[in-house]
Amino acid sequence: MKKQAPIHPEEFSSVTKAMQKEETGSSPIVTLDYDHGVLKLKGRSNPENSLKFYRQIFEMVESYLQQPPSKLTILMQLDYFNSGSEKCLFDLFKIIKKNKSKDMDIVVKWYVDNDDSDMKEKGEDFQSLMEFPFEFLPYEVSKN
C-alpha cells in the first residue's frame, strides 16, 4: 500500500527551492525554502547510509540559520524512518535548537496517518526533547 499526499497539499507545494533532494524508494524528498523559511521532509527515510544522506541537509540548515531568519516551519510527513534516520532527525532538531536565534519562531508540523500511532509517538518523543512546538496534524492515506 502506497501512502498518498497529505490533506494539506498547499503546505507541500509552491516552495521556492534553495535546496532539494529528490525522493527515492529509500529517502524522502527534502526541500529547504530560504525565502519562506520552510524545511520539508516527505516520504520514507531508510537510506543505506543515513549520515551521508542527511549531512548536506545539516549543512544547509546551519547555513540558513546563520542569516538569522525570523522563522522556520518544518513540515514532516514521513511514512517510515529507520533507526539511522531517527538519529539523524534528532541531530537535525539539535542543530536547529543550538543555532536558532533568540527571537526566531520555530514550529514543527508533524503529519501523521491516524492509523499510525508509532509515528505519532516518535514525534512526541522528539517534541519532549526540544524547546519549540510541534503540531500533530492528520493526513488521509489512500488504501488501494
Number of C-alpha atoms within 10 A of each C-alpha: 7 8 16 13 14 20 13 13 10 9 13 18 9 9 18 15 15 13 16 16 16 10 15 13 10 14 24 24 17 21 22 25 20 20 11 15 18 22 24 22 22 21 22 21 26 20 19 13 10 20 17 11 18 20 12 13 21 19 13 15 19 17 12 20 22 11 11 14 17 15 17 23 17 19 21 21 25 20 18 18 21 15 11 15 22 17 14 20 19 15 15 19 21 16 16 20 15 11 16 22 16 8 10 13 14 20 17 21 19 22 24 24 19 13 12 11 11 12 20 19 12 14 20 15 12 17 16 12 12 14 13 14 13 18 14 15 17 17 20 16 17 11 8 6
